[in-house]
Each structure stands twice: as C-alpha cells, then as structure tokens.
C-alpha cells in the first residue's frame, strides 16, 4: 500500500497548489471558498493516495480531485441549480481585486466572458486552453471521453468567439 508522508504532500502543495487554487477560483469565484476547496483537494489526495495507481500524471490526478471537490460543493450548496446546469449564477462575474491588479486588461475581459459560458464550456476552456492540459488529461479530469472533450472544446470556442465579438473584441487577440 502506498503511503504519503507529510513532506511529499508539502512538495505537491508547493508545486501544484497555486495552479489548483486558480482553477477552483475560476469555477467558484469566491476566494475564501476556493482556498477551502483547495485544502479539501489536498486532504482528499492525502487520504486517497493509496488509490493513485500512476495511470495518469500526478497533476492530472490532483486536478481530477479538484474538479470533483468543486462539483460536490455545487451539488451540496445549490442542488437544484446544479442539476439544472445553473451553477454559479449567484456571484458576479468580476474577479477579486487582487486578481484585477495582476491581470492585463485583455485577460480580465477574457476571464469575464468565460465566466458567462455554461459550466461544461468553462471547464473545458480552462483546462485545455488556460491550464494547457492535453485532451487525454482533460478527459481524465472531467471523466469524459476524449471525443467529448474535443467536441465540447470546439463548441465552447465557437461560443466564446461569438461572445467576444458581441463585446467588440477580436477573437484572434485572445485565442491564437
């Protein structure tokens, strides 16, 4: 049985913690909640390390846990909204002030528009285009087939293009 020691968990957190936090923050748009869910992600990884078989990269496995922790959060907090696909409508679409300072103007505009897309589109764009996971890794994280990832990404980018153009932005400026 694989056992994870505290030192190894600390290394994981140092290596992947910020990336996972930013991923969860893009989903929940509440910094405190994102921090809590990131902590839950690493706690689940620690408790379930013995189940990690190494069939995927460690980063992919951790993001898969983060995705599931976030989905569980929405299921518990807003069950009806979750099942109707209406999650995350209660928050505004503006990033927190610390992020605004760190973002370039175009990144802030892109972030705002991505937040308005339906959840499946948001997930696939964030994982494939912003976090740069491969199609196979994204499929593993979302528990989808690779063909579903490809088709959803194609549709999501088409919708993103429409929304960017509605806002008067050049699609090519954002997605090169």
OpenMM code with the backbone's topology and positions (N, CA, C; nanometers):
from openmm import Vec3, app, unit

residues = "UNK UNK UNK UNK UNK UNK UNK UNK UNK UNK UNK UNK UNK UNK UNK UNK UNK UNK UNK UNK UNK UNK UNK UNK UNK UNK UNK UNK UNK UNK UNK UNK UNK UNK UNK UNK UNK UNK UNK UNK UNK UNK UNK UNK UNK UNK UNK UNK UNK UNK UNK UNK UNK UNK UNK UNK UNK UNK UNK UNK UNK UNK UNK UNK UNK UNK UNK UNK UNK UNK UNK UNK UNK UNK UNK UNK UNK UNK UNK UNK UNK UNK UNK UNK UNK UNK UNK UNK UNK UNK UNK UNK UNK UNK UNK UNK UNK UNK UNK UNK UNK UNK UNK UNK UNK UNK UNK UNK UNK UNK UNK UNK UNK UNK UNK UNK UNK UNK UNK UNK UNK UNK UNK UNK UNK UNK UNK UNK UNK UNK UNK UNK UNK UNK UNK UNK UNK UNK UNK UNK UNK UNK UNK UNK UNK UNK UNK UNK UNK UNK UNK UNK UNK UNK UNK UNK UNK UNK UNK UNK UNK UNK UNK UNK UNK UNK UNK UNK UNK UNK UNK UNK UNK UNK UNK UNK".split()
positions = [
    Vec3(0.0842, -0.1186, 0.0000),
    Vec3(0.0000, 0.0000, 0.0000),
    Vec3(0.0883, 0.1243, 0.0000),
    Vec3(0.0584, 0.2174, -0.0885),
    Vec3(0.1332, 0.3428, -0.0957),
    Vec3(0.0943, 0.4330, 0.0202),
    Vec3(0.1931, 0.4896, 0.0866),
    Vec3(0.1680, 0.5815, 0.1965),
    Vec3(0.2361, 0.7135, 0.1626),
    Vec3(0.1625, 0.8203, 0.1811),
    Vec3(0.2132, 0.9538, 0.1511),
    Vec3(0.2586, 1.0196, 0.2802),
    Vec3(0.3819, 1.0684, 0.2824),
    Vec3(0.4279, 1.1369, 0.4026),
    Vec3(0.4013, 1.2873, 0.3905),
    Vec3(0.4100, 1.3560, 0.5031),
    Vec3(0.3791, 1.4989, 0.5072),
    Vec3(0.4728, 1.5815, 0.4198),
    Vec3(0.5981, 1.5410, 0.4116),
    Vec3(0.6955, 1.6136, 0.3302),
    Vec3(0.6581, 1.6084, 0.1820),
    Vec3(0.6178, 1.4914, 0.1358),
    Vec3(0.5769, 1.4750, -0.0040),
    Vec3(0.4503, 1.5563, -0.0330),
    Vec3(0.3556, 1.5539, 0.0614),
    Vec3(0.2333, 1.6338, 0.0453),
    Vec3(0.2678, 1.7822, 0.0369),
    Vec3(0.3601, 1.8271, 0.1180),
    Vec3(0.4048, 1.9667, 0.1126),
    Vec3(0.4666, 2.0021, -0.0212),
    Vec3(0.5425, 1.9096, -0.0789),
    Vec3(0.6020, 1.9316, -0.2109),
    Vec3(0.4930, 1.9433, -0.3164),
    Vec3(0.3943, 1.8558, -0.3078),
    Vec3(0.2814, 1.8636, -0.4012),
    Vec3(0.2127, 1.9985, -0.3922),
    Vec3(0.1900, 2.0401, -0.2684),
    Vec3(0.1200, 2.1674, -0.2488),
    Vec3(0.2022, 2.2831, -0.3054),
    Vec3(0.3315, 2.2818, -0.2806),
    Vec3(0.4176, 2.3883, -0.3340),
    Vec3(0.4199, 2.3880, -0.4863),
    Vec3(0.4167, 2.2693, -0.5441),
    Vec3(0.4247, 2.2587, -0.6894),
    Vec3(0.2916, 2.2852, -0.7596),
    Vec3(0.1820, 2.2392, -0.7021),
    Vec3(0.0524, 2.2456, -0.7712),
    Vec3(-0.0537, 2.3296, -0.7008),
    Vec3(-0.0294, 2.3710, -0.5787),
    Vec3(-0.1312, 2.4409, -0.5002),
    Vec3(-0.1845, 2.5671, -0.5650),
    Vec3(-0.0966, 2.6522, -0.6138),
    Vec3(-0.1398, 2.7786, -0.6740),
    Vec3(-0.2204, 2.7550, -0.8018),
    Vec3(-0.1777, 2.6601, -0.8808),
    Vec3(-0.2473, 2.6285, -1.0052),
    Vec3(-0.3863, 2.5716, -0.9768),
    Vec3(-0.3967, 2.4854, -0.8780),
    Vec3(-0.5265, 2.4283, -0.8409),
    Vec3(-0.6160, 2.5356, -0.7804),
    Vec3(-0.5595, 2.6213, -0.6951),
    Vec3(-0.6373, 2.7312, -0.6383),
    Vec3(-0.6936, 2.8207, -0.7481),
    Vec3(-0.6124, 2.8555, -0.8459),
    Vec3(-0.6612, 2.9434, -0.9528),
    Vec3(-0.7684, 2.8744, -1.0363),
    Vec3(-0.7546, 2.7432, -1.0586),
    Vec3(-0.8563, 2.6665, -1.1305),
    Vec3(-0.9885, 2.6688, -1.0535),
    Vec3(-0.9839, 2.6380, -0.9258),
    Vec3(-1.1058, 2.6357, -0.8445),
    Vec3(-1.1657, 2.7757, -0.8354),
    Vec3(-1.0811, 2.8768, -0.8230),
    Vec3(-1.1294, 3.0147, -0.8162),
    Vec3(-1.2050, 3.0534, -0.9434),
    Vec3(-1.1572, 3.0079, -1.0573),
    Vec3(-1.2289, 3.0344, -1.1819),
    Vec3(-1.3672, 2.9693, -1.1809),
    Vec3(-1.3826, 2.8615, -1.1073),
    Vec3(-1.5115, 2.7922, -1.1005),
    Vec3(-1.6054, 2.8555, -0.9983),
    Vec3(-1.5562, 2.8835, -0.8786),
    Vec3(-1.6457, 2.9283, -0.7703),
    Vec3(-1.6500, 3.0799, -0.7532),
    Vec3(-1.5498, 3.1502, -0.8029),
    Vec3(-1.5415, 3.2958, -0.7966),
    Vec3(-1.5582, 3.3519, -0.6546),
    Vec3(-1.5075, 3.2810, -0.5592),
    Vec3(-1.5080, 3.3244, -0.4198),
    Vec3(-1.3750, 3.2778, -0.3615),
    Vec3(-1.2872, 3.3741, -0.3310),
    Vec3(-1.1511, 3.3400, -0.2927),
    Vec3(-1.1456, 3.2518, -0.1680),
    Vec3(-1.2221, 3.2870, -0.0639),
    Vec3(-1.2212, 3.2085, 0.0599),
    Vec3(-1.2691, 3.0665, 0.0332),
    Vec3(-1.3757, 3.0546, -0.0464),
    Vec3(-1.4282, 2.9219, -0.0791),
    Vec3(-1.3267, 2.8432, -0.1613),
    Vec3(-1.2595, 2.9111, -0.2539),
    Vec3(-1.1579, 2.8451, -0.3360),
    Vec3(-1.0428, 2.7938, -0.2490),
    Vec3(-1.0027, 2.8724, -0.1502),
    Vec3(-0.8971, 2.8271, -0.0593),
    Vec3(-0.9411, 2.7021, 0.0167),
    Vec3(-1.0654, 2.7039, 0.0662),
    Vec3(-1.1177, 2.5885, 0.1396),
    Vec3(-1.1235, 2.4645, 0.0508),
    Vec3(-1.1706, 2.4822, -0.0718),
    Vec3(-1.1821, 2.3689, -0.1634),
    Vec3(-1.0444, 2.3174, -0.2070),
    Vec3(-0.9470, 2.4072, -0.2159),
    Vec3(-0.8098, 2.3646, -0.2465),
    Vec3(-0.7550, 2.2804, -0.1320),
    Vec3(-0.7797, 2.3253, -0.0107),
    Vec3(-0.7376, 2.2477, 0.1058),
    Vec3(-0.8071, 2.1111, 0.1054),
    Vec3(-0.9361, 2.1096, 0.0750),
    Vec3(-1.0090, 1.9819, 0.0673),
    Vec3(-0.9498, 1.8906, -0.0395),
    Vec3(-0.9075, 1.9497, -0.1508),
    Vec3(-0.8470, 1.8722, -0.2595),
    Vec3(-0.7226, 1.7990, -0.2107),
    Vec3(-0.6351, 1.8709, -0.1430),
    Vec3(-0.5108, 1.8093, -0.0960),
    Vec3(-0.5363, 1.7119, 0.0188),
    Vec3(-0.6366, 1.7389, 0.0996),
    Vec3(-0.6731, 1.6464, 0.2061),
    Vec3(-0.7242, 1.5146, 0.1462),
    Vec3(-0.8092, 1.5241, 0.0430),
    Vec3(-0.8573, 1.4026, -0.0247),
    Vec3(-0.7419, 1.3277, -0.0917),
    Vec3(-0.6504, 1.4009, -0.1522),
    Vec3(-0.5347, 1.3363, -0.2154),
    Vec3(-0.4529, 1.2619, -0.1101),
    Vec3(-0.4345, 1.3234, 0.0043),
    Vec3(-0.3587, 1.2618, 0.1131),
    Vec3(-0.4272, 1.1332, 0.1601),
    Vec3(-0.5587, 1.1442, 0.1826),
    Vec3(-0.6340, 1.0295, 0.2336),
    Vec3(-0.6453, 0.9172, 0.1305),
    Vec3(-0.6461, 0.9528, 0.0030),
    Vec3(-0.6689, 0.8538, -0.1023),
    Vec3(-0.5446, 0.8217, -0.1854),
    Vec3(-0.4299, 0.8594, -0.1361),
    Vec3(-0.3066, 0.8352, -0.2105),
    Vec3(-0.2887, 0.6876, -0.2444),
    Vec3(-0.3320, 0.6017, -0.1557),
    Vec3(-0.3184, 0.4573, -0.1799),
    Vec3(-0.3966, 0.4124, -0.3031),
    Vec3(-0.4929, 0.4943, -0.3495),
    Vec3(-0.5713, 0.4609, -0.4687),
    Vec3(-0.5065, 0.5109, -0.5977),
    Vec3(-0.4075, 0.5981, -0.5838),
    Vec3(-0.3398, 0.6522, -0.7018),
    Vec3(-0.2511, 0.5442, -0.7615),
    Vec3(-0.2852, 0.5023, -0.8819),
    Vec3(-0.2135, 0.3925, -0.9465),
    Vec3(-0.1057, 0.4399, -1.0428),
    Vec3(-0.0980, 0.5689, -1.0660),
    Vec3(0.0030, 0.6208, -1.1568),
    Vec3(-0.0341, 0.6071, -1.3028),
    Vec3(-0.1623, 0.5818, -1.3314),
    Vec3(-0.2068, 0.5697, -1.4707),
    Vec3(-0.2124, 0.7052, -1.5404),
    Vec3(-0.2094, 0.8107, -1.4628),
    Vec3(-0.2062, 0.9469, -1.5171),
    Vec3(-0.0967, 1.0222, -1.4427),
    Vec3(-0.0666, 1.1415, -1.4913),
    Vec3(0.0313, 1.2255, -1.4212),
    Vec3(-0.0278, 1.2684, -1.2870),
    Vec3(0.0576, 1.2922, -1.1902),
    Vec3(0.0142, 1.3375, -1.0585),
    Vec3(-0.0705, 1.4640, -1.0713),
    Vec3(-0.0279, 1.5571, -1.1548),
    Vec3(-0.1011, 1.6823, -1.1735),
    Vec3(-0.2426, 1.6552, -1.2239),
    Vec3(-0.2562, 1.5653, -1.3180),
    Vec3(-0.3882, 1.5298, -1.3715),
    Vec3(-0.4753, 1.4705, -1.2616),
    Vec3(-0.4193, 1.3827, -1.1810),
    Vec3(-0.4932, 1.3209, -1.0714),
    Vec3(-0.5392, 1.4267, -0.9718),
    Vec3(-0.4506, 1.5200, -0.9360),
    Vec3(-0.4871, 1.6256, -0.8414),
    Vec3(-0.5962, 1.7166, -0.8985),
    Vec3(-0.5871, 1.7503, -1.0272),
    Vec3(-0.6906, 1.8336, -1.0886),
    Vec3(-0.8234, 1.7577, -1.0969),
    Vec3(-0.8165, 1.6289, -1.1151),
    Vec3(-0.9380, 1.5473, -1.1156),
    Vec3(-1.0059, 1.5543, -0.9788),
    Vec3(-0.9277, 1.5449, -0.8746),
    Vec3(-0.9814, 1.5578, -0.7387),
    Vec3(-1.0387, 1.6980, -0.7193),
    Vec3(-0.9672, 1.8006, -0.7652),
    Vec3(-1.0152, 1.9393, -0.7523),
    Vec3(-1.1487, 1.9573, -0.8244),
    Vec3(-1.1585, 1.9003, -0.9437),
    Vec3(-1.2837, 1.9081, -1.0200),
    Vec3(-1.3974, 1.8432, -0.9413),
    Vec3(-1.3736, 1.7230, -0.8882),
    Vec3(-1.4776, 1.6524, -0.8136),
    Vec3(-1.5146, 1.7233, -0.6839),
    Vec3(-1.4162, 1.7785, -0.6144),
    Vec3(-1.4433, 1.8540, -0.4918),
    Vec3(-1.5304, 1.9755, -0.5238),
    Vec3(-1.4999, 2.0435, -0.6337),
    Vec3(-1.5776, 2.1611, -0.6740),
    Vec3(-1.7194, 2.1212, -0.7133),
    Vec3(-1.7326, 2.0128, -0.7894),
    Vec3(-1.8658, 1.9646, -0.8278),
    Vec3(-1.9464, 1.9259, -0.7041),
    Vec3(-1.8837, 1.8571, -0.6086),
    Vec3(-1.9518, 1.8207, -0.4838),
    Vec3(-1.9989, 1.9448, -0.4092),
    Vec3(-1.9150, 2.0479, -0.4086),
    Vec3(-1.9508, 2.1747, -0.3436),
    Vec3(-2.0795, 2.2304, -0.4040),
    Vec3(-2.0875, 2.2338, -0.5365),
    Vec3(-2.2069, 2.2873, -0.6015),
    Vec3(-2.3286, 2.1985, -0.5788),
    Vec3(-2.3077, 2.0679, -0.5799),
    Vec3(-2.4196, 1.9751, -0.5564),
    Vec3(-2.4790, 1.9964, -0.4177),
    Vec3(-2.3913, 2.0174, -0.3193),
    Vec3(-2.4378, 2.0333, -0.1811),
    Vec3(-2.4941, 2.1727, -0.1549),
    Vec3(-2.4278, 2.2741, -0.2096),
    Vec3(-2.4682, 2.4117, -0.1810),
    Vec3(-2.5940, 2.4519, -0.2567),
    Vec3(-2.6046, 2.4134, -0.3820),
    Vec3(-2.7172, 2.4516, -0.4658),
    Vec3(-2.7625, 2.3318, -0.5488),
    Vec3(-2.8242, 2.2313, -0.4849),
    Vec3(-2.8558, 2.1088, -0.5585),
    Vec3(-2.9471, 2.1308, -0.6791),
    Vec3(-3.0504, 2.2107, -0.6658),
    Vec3(-3.1409, 2.2317, -0.7788),
    Vec3(-3.0701, 2.3053, -0.8917),
    Vec3(-2.9963, 2.4104, -0.8583),
    Vec3(-2.9216, 2.4848, -0.9605),
    Vec3(-2.8197, 2.3939, -1.0283),
    Vec3(-2.7539, 2.3087, -0.9509),
    Vec3(-2.6532, 2.2189, -1.0079),
    Vec3(-2.7161, 2.1267, -1.1119),
    Vec3(-2.8262, 2.0638, -1.0747),
    Vec3(-2.8874, 1.9666, -1.1660),
    Vec3(-2.9537, 2.0324, -1.2862),
    Vec3(-2.9872, 2.1592, -1.2745),
    Vec3(-3.0434, 2.2314, -1.3887),
    Vec3(-2.9345, 2.2992, -1.4713),
    Vec3(-2.8077, 2.2858, -1.4280),
    Vec3(-2.6974, 2.3462, -1.5021),
    Vec3(-2.6877, 2.4961, -1.4812),
    Vec3(-2.7386, 2.5440, -1.3684),
    Vec3(-2.7407, 2.6877, -1.3430),
    Vec3(-2.6417, 2.7290, -1.2357),
    Vec3(-2.5406, 2.6484, -1.2112),
    Vec3(-2.4453, 2.6802, -1.1052),
    Vec3(-2.3730, 2.8103, -1.1338),
    Vec3(-2.3361, 2.8753, -1.0270),
    Vec3(-2.2505, 2.9933, -1.0300),
    Vec3(-2.3187, 3.1168, -1.0868),
    Vec3(-2.4509, 3.1231, -1.0821),
    Vec3(-2.5187, 3.2430, -1.1290),
    Vec3(-2.5367, 3.3439, -1.0163),
    Vec3(-2.5150, 3.3012, -0.8926),
    Vec3(-2.5392, 3.3917, -0.7815),
    Vec3(-2.4253, 3.4902, -0.7584),
    Vec3(-2.3104, 3.4641, -0.8113),
    Vec3(-2.1950, 3.5525, -0.7936),
    Vec3(-2.1844, 3.6476, -0.9116),
    Vec3(-2.1204, 3.7609, -0.8890),
    Vec3(-2.0982, 3.8483, -1.0035),
    Vec3(-1.9795, 3.7960, -1.0830),
    Vec3(-1.9623, 3.8512, -1.2012),
    Vec3(-1.8594, 3.7992, -1.2915),
    Vec3(-1.7265, 3.8726, -1.2788),
    Vec3(-1.7128, 3.9576, -1.1810),
    Vec3(-1.5895, 4.0341, -1.1666),
    Vec3(-1.4893, 3.9569, -1.0813),
    Vec3(-1.3634, 3.9547, -1.1204),
    Vec3(-1.2614, 3.8903, -1.0387),
    Vec3(-1.2361, 3.9714, -0.9118),
    Vec3(-1.1738, 3.9074, -0.8131),
    Vec3(-1.1436, 3.9782, -0.6895),
    Vec3(-1.0342, 4.0823, -0.7157),
    Vec3(-1.0273, 4.1887, -0.6335),
    Vec3(-0.9326, 4.2984, -0.6587),
    Vec3(-0.7874, 4.2557, -0.6754),
    Vec3(-0.7403, 4.1590, -0.5965),
    Vec3(-0.6013, 4.1152, -0.6090),
    Vec3(-0.5741, 4.0604, -0.7487),
    Vec3(-0.6741, 3.9937, -0.8064),
    Vec3(-0.6562, 3.9373, -0.9403),
    Vec3(-0.6574, 4.0465, -1.0455),
    Vec3(-0.7429, 4.1459, -1.0274),
    Vec3(-0.7524, 4.2532, -1.1261),
    Vec3(-0.6179, 4.3221, -1.1420),
    Vec3(-0.5517, 4.3462, -1.0300),
    Vec3(-0.4214, 4.4113, -1.0343),
    Vec3(-0.3224, 4.3268, -1.1135),
    Vec3(-0.3305, 4.1956, -1.0963),
    Vec3(-0.2352, 4.1062, -1.1614),
    Vec3(-0.2676, 4.0789, -1.3083),
    Vec3(-0.3885, 4.1051, -1.3486),
    Vec3(-0.4294, 4.0719, -1.4855),
    Vec3(-0.4051, 4.1870, -1.5808),
    Vec3(-0.3727, 4.1530, -1.7026),
    Vec3(-0.3712, 4.2528, -1.8081),
    Vec3(-0.5160, 4.2787, -1.8454),
    Vec3(-0.5420, 4.3907, -1.9069),
    Vec3(-0.6780, 4.4272, -1.9432),
    Vec3(-0.7446, 4.3195, -2.0274),
    Vec3(-0.6756, 4.2673, -2.1271),
    Vec3(-0.7387, 4.1679, -2.2141),
    Vec3(-0.7653, 4.0378, -2.1403),
    Vec3(-0.6801, 4.0014, -2.0467),
    Vec3(-0.7020, 3.8800, -1.9695),
    Vec3(-0.8263, 3.8958, -1.8835),
    Vec3(-0.8444, 4.0119, -1.8244),
    Vec3(-0.9626, 4.0392, -1.7437),
    Vec3(-1.0891, 4.0294, -1.8290),
    Vec3(-1.0848, 4.0822, -1.9504),
    Vec3(-1.2007, 4.0754, -2.0400),
    Vec3(-1.2308, 3.9309, -2.0769),
    Vec3(-1.1290, 3.8552, -2.1086),
    Vec3(-1.1472, 3.7148, -2.1434),
    Vec3(-1.2045, 3.6378, -2.0249),
    Vec3(-1.1501, 3.6603, -1.9072),
    Vec3(-1.1971, 3.5947, -1.7846),
    Vec3(-1.3457, 3.6227, -1.7636),
    Vec3(-1.3842, 3.7453, -1.7781),
    Vec3(-1.5233, 3.7845, -1.7575),
    Vec3(-1.6156, 3.7139, -1.8563),
    Vec3(-1.5756, 3.7050, -1.9798),
    Vec3(-1.6586, 3.6402, -2.0822),
    Vec3(-1.6635, 3.4892, -2.0601),
    Vec3(-1.5528, 3.4275, -2.0231),
    Vec3(-1.5516, 3.2839, -1.9963),
    Vec3(-1.6482, 3.2511, -1.8826),
    Vec3(-1.6553, 3.3373, -1.7821),
    Vec3(-1.7440, 3.3128, -1.6678),
    Vec3(-1.8908, 3.3107, -1.7076),
    Vec3(-1.9240, 3.3685, -1.8203),
    Vec3(-2.0625, 3.3740, -1.8653),
    Vec3(-2.1025, 3.2507, -1.9477),
    Vec3(-2.0060, 3.1668, -1.9820),
    Vec3(-2.0348, 3.0452, -2.0586),
    Vec3(-2.0926, 2.9378, -1.9665),
    Vec3(-2.1604, 2.8400, -2.0257),
    Vec3(-2.2160, 2.7332, -1.9425),
    Vec3(-2.1020, 2.6522, -1.8808),
    Vec3(-2.1273, 2.5861, -1.7672),
    Vec3(-2.0197, 2.5197, -1.6921),
    Vec3(-1.9341, 2.4225, -1.7722),
    Vec3(-1.9927, 2.3385, -1.8559),
    Vec3(-1.9102, 2.2421, -1.9301),
    Vec3(-1.8136, 2.3141, -2.0238),
    Vec3(-1.8572, 2.4235, -2.0850),
    Vec3(-1.7707, 2.5022, -2.1726),
    Vec3(-1.6599, 2.5681, -2.0914),
    Vec3(-1.6968, 2.6215, -1.9757),
    Vec3(-1.5987, 2.6861, -1.8881),
    Vec3(-1.4903, 2.5863, -1.8487),
    Vec3(-1.5327, 2.4674, -1.8045),
    Vec3(-1.4358, 2.3654, -1.7603),
    Vec3(-1.3376, 2.3305, -1.8707),
    Vec3(-1.3884, 2.3021, -1.9881),
    Vec3(-1.3015, 2.2548, -2.0953),
    Vec3(-1.2089, 2.3662, -2.1452),
    Vec3(-1.2563, 2.4897, -2.1520),
    Vec3(-1.1689, 2.6010, -2.1930),
    Vec3(-1.0602, 2.6248, -2.0889),
    Vec3(-1.0982, 2.6245, -1.9629),
    Vec3(-1.0000, 2.6489, -1.8562),
    Vec3(-0.8934, 2.5394, -1.8558),
    Vec3(-0.9373, 2.4139, -1.8630),
    Vec3(-0.8405, 2.3044, -1.8568),
    Vec3(-0.7540, 2.2954, -1.9819),
    Vec3(-0.8153, 2.3041, -2.0998),
    Vec3(-0.7390, 2.2864, -2.2253),
    Vec3(-0.6599, 2.4110, -2.2642),
    Vec3(-0.7216, 2.5282, -2.2559),
    Vec3(-0.6576, 2.6485, -2.3093),
    Vec3(-0.5841, 2.7306, -2.2031),
    Vec3(-0.6374, 2.7379, -2.0828),
    Vec3(-0.5707, 2.8192, -1.9802),
    Vec3(-0.4713, 2.7373, -1.8980),
    Vec3(-0.5098, 2.6153, -1.8612),
    Vec3(-0.4205, 2.5295, -1.7820),
    Vec3(-0.3363, 2.4381, -1.8704),
    Vec3(-0.3662, 2.4346, -2.0001),
    Vec3(-0.2881, 2.3636, -2.1018),
    Vec3(-0.2749, 2.2135, -2.0786),
    Vec3(-0.3824, 2.1508, -2.0331),
    Vec3(-0.3850, 2.0058, -2.0247),
    Vec3(-0.4096, 1.9498, -2.1637),
    Vec3(-0.3594, 1.8284, -2.1886),
    Vec3(-0.3851, 1.7615, -2.3159),
    Vec3(-0.5313, 1.7157, -2.3193),
    Vec3(-0.5749, 1.6727, -2.4366),
    Vec3(-0.7109, 1.6199, -2.4498),
    Vec3(-0.7295, 1.4995, -2.3578),
    Vec3(-0.6320, 1.4100, -2.3562),
    Vec3(-0.6404, 1.2900, -2.2721),
    Vec3(-0.6442, 1.3269, -2.1232),
    Vec3(-0.5603, 1.4206, -2.0826),
    Vec3(-0.5588, 1.4626, -1.9420),
    Vec3(-0.6916, 1.5273, -1.9039),
    Vec3(-0.7437, 1.6129, -1.9918),
    Vec3(-0.8715, 1.6791, -1.9656),
    Vec3(-0.9828, 1.5756, -1.9540),
    Vec3(-0.9815, 1.4764, -2.0420),
    Vec3(-1.0807, 1.3687, -2.0356),
    Vec3(-1.0728, 1.2966, -1.9015),
    Vec3(-0.9514, 1.2734, -1.8544),
    Vec3(-0.9330, 1.2076, -1.7251),
    Vec3(-0.9846, 1.2909, -1.6090),
    Vec3(-0.9573, 1.4198, -1.6125),
    Vec3(-1.0013, 1.5096, -1.5053),
    Vec3(-1.1531, 1.5176, -1.5003),
    Vec3(-1.2158, 1.5339, -1.6154),
    Vec3(-1.3608, 1.5533, -1.6223),
    Vec3(-1.4384, 1.4214, -1.6271),
    Vec3(-1.3656, 1.3108, -1.6399),
    Vec3(-1.4277, 1.1794, -1.6544),
    Vec3(-1.5169, 1.1747, -1.7791),
    Vec3(-1.4648, 1.2312, -1.8874),
    Vec3(-1.5315, 1.2328, -2.0172),
    Vec3(-1.4485, 1.1497, -2.1149),
    Vec3(-1.5063, 1.1197, -2.2285),
    Vec3(-1.4283, 1.0570, -2.3356),
    Vec3(-1.3468, 1.1673, -2.4041),
    Vec3(-1.2409, 1.1278, -2.4733),
    Vec3(-1.1612, 1.2263, -2.5461),
    Vec3(-1.2433, 1.2930, -2.6558),
    Vec3(-1.3310, 1.2161, -2.7190),
    Vec3(-1.4133, 1.2760, -2.8249),
    Vec3(-1.5092, 1.3797, -2.7673),
    Vec3(-1.5603, 1.3568, -2.6455),
    Vec3(-1.6474, 1.4570, -2.5827),
    Vec3(-1.5680, 1.5836, -2.5515),
    Vec3(-1.4441, 1.5675, -2.5052),
    Vec3(-1.3598, 1.6844, -2.4772),
    Vec3(-1.3389, 1.7646, -2.6058),
    Vec3(-1.3048, 1.6954, -2.7139),
    Vec3(-1.2789, 1.7643, -2.8413),
    Vec3(-1.4031, 1.8375, -2.8914),
    Vec3(-1.5177, 1.7709, -2.8882),
    Vec3(-1.6409, 1.8311, -2.9381),
    Vec3(-1.6844, 1.9474, -2.8486),
    Vec3(-1.6760, 1.9283, -2.7180),
    Vec3(-1.7155, 2.0348, -2.6259),
    Vec3(-1.6229, 2.1551, -2.6412),
    Vec3(-1.4931, 2.1302, -2.6581),
    Vec3(-1.3994, 2.2404, -2.6780),
    Vec3(-1.4315, 2.3155, -2.8063),
    Vec3(-1.4604, 2.2427, -2.9118),
    Vec3(-1.4949, 2.3066, -3.0393),
    Vec3(-1.6176, 2.3969, -3.0219),
    Vec3(-1.7192, 2.3452, -2.9560),
    Vec3(-1.8416, 2.4234, -2.9327),
    Vec3(-1.8164, 2.5404, -2.8383),
    Vec3(-1.7360, 2.5152, -2.7352),
    Vec3(-1.7062, 2.6201, -2.6371),
    Vec3(-1.6301, 2.7353, -2.7018),
    Vec3(-1.5324, 2.7024, -2.7862),
    Vec3(-1.4552, 2.8078, -2.8529),
    Vec3(-1.5419, 2.8853, -2.9523),
    Vec3(-1.6354, 2.8160, -3.0172),
    Vec3(-1.7274, 2.8847, -3.1081),
    Vec3(-1.8161, 2.9821, -3.0295),
    Vec3(-1.8649, 2.9378, -2.9149),
    Vec3(-1.9478, 3.0243, -2.8293),
    Vec3(-1.8644, 3.1399, -2.7745),
    Vec3(-1.7414, 3.1111, -2.7342),
    Vec3(-1.6527, 3.2157, -2.6843),
    Vec3(-1.6289, 3.3203, -2.7925),
    Vec3(-1.6079, 3.2749, -2.9149),
    Vec3(-1.5858, 3.3671, -3.0263),
    Vec3(-1.7054, 3.4607, -3.0432),
    Vec3(-1.8249, 3.4042, -3.0390),
    Vec3(-1.9469, 3.4853, -3.0521),
    Vec3(-1.9551, 3.5875, -2.9399),
    Vec3(-1.9302, 3.5436, -2.8179),
    Vec3(-1.9400, 3.6341, -2.7024),
    Vec3(-1.8331, 3.7439, -2.7081),
    Vec3(-1.7129, 3.7083, -2.7501),
    Vec3(-1.6070, 3.8091, -2.7637),
    Vec3(-1.6454, 3.9125, -2.8695),
    Vec3(-1.6985, 3.8652, -2.9803),
    Vec3(-1.7373, 3.9572, -3.0877),
    Vec3(-1.8528, 4.0464, -3.0442),
    Vec3(-1.9464, 3.9927, -2.9661),
    Vec3(-2.0559, 4.0750, -2.9115),
    Vec3(-2.0002, 4.1876, -2.8260),
    Vec3(-1.8926, 4.1572, -2.7538),
    Vec3(-1.8288, 4.2571, -2.6676),
    Vec3(-1.7361, 4.3504, -2.7424),
    Vec3(-1.7242, 4.3296, -2.8734),
    Vec3(-1.6397, 4.4162, -2.9541),
    Vec3(-1.4925, 4.3793, -2.9506),
    Vec3(-1.4629, 4.2559, -2.9132),
    Vec3(-1.3239, 4.2122, -2.9044),
    Vec3(-1.2907, 4.1204, -3.0198),
    Vec3(-1.1653, 4.1191, -3.0574),
    Vec3(-1.1180, 4.0319, -3.1643),
    Vec3(-1.0886, 3.8949, -3.1047),
    Vec3(-1.1506, 3.7920, -3.1581),
    Vec3(-1.1305, 3.6548, -3.1129),
    Vec3(-0.9841, 3.6152, -3.1252),
    Vec3(-0.9222, 3.6515, -3.2357),
    Vec3(-0.7828, 3.6147, -3.2613),
    Vec3(-0.6881, 3.6768, -3.1581),
    Vec3(-0.7284, 3.7893, -3.1023),
    Vec3(-0.6474, 3.8551, -2.9991),
    Vec3(-0.6362, 3.7680, -2.8748),
    Vec3(-0.7409, 3.6904, -2.8486),
    Vec3(-0.7443, 3.6083, -2.7289),
    Vec3(-0.7043, 3.4634, -2.7535),
    Vec3(-0.7494, 3.4074, -2.8647),
    Vec3(-0.7257, 3.2663, -2.8932),
    Vec3(-0.6402, 3.2596, -3.0209),
    Vec3(-0.5115, 3.2381, -2.9987),
    Vec3(-0.4220, 3.2380, -3.1131),
    Vec3(-0.3815, 3.1032, -3.1583),
] * unit.nanometer
topology = app.Topology()
chain = topology.addChain("A")
for resn in residues:
    res = topology.addResidue(resn, chain)
    for name in ("N", "CA", "C"):
        topology.addAtom(name, app.Element.getBySymbol(name[0]), res)
